[in-house]
Amino acid sequence: MDMRKLVGRNFARLRRDQGLTQEQVEERSGFSQQYLSSLERGRRNPTVITLYELSLALGVSHVDLVRPDLEDPAQH
């Protein structure tokens, strides 16, 4: 399981579920839109602190960002 891709998929899904743009999350979190875009594409390796801060910006648990999903074929 590629954790970078998993976190990126989860973050993008949770952000979209709330109807938020990357720019709106940028305002809430302080992370640049470029960073958030790279994160969603699985190109960033966020720290535990980053995961926590992003979860606060989205109003979700940090666990939601690392929860395995059904889109990953390696999970089946």
Secondary structure, DSSP 4 states (H G I P E B T S, - for coil): --HHHHHHHHHHHHHHHTT--HHHHHHHH---HHHHHHHHTT-----HHHHHHHHHHHTS-HHHHH---TT-GGG-
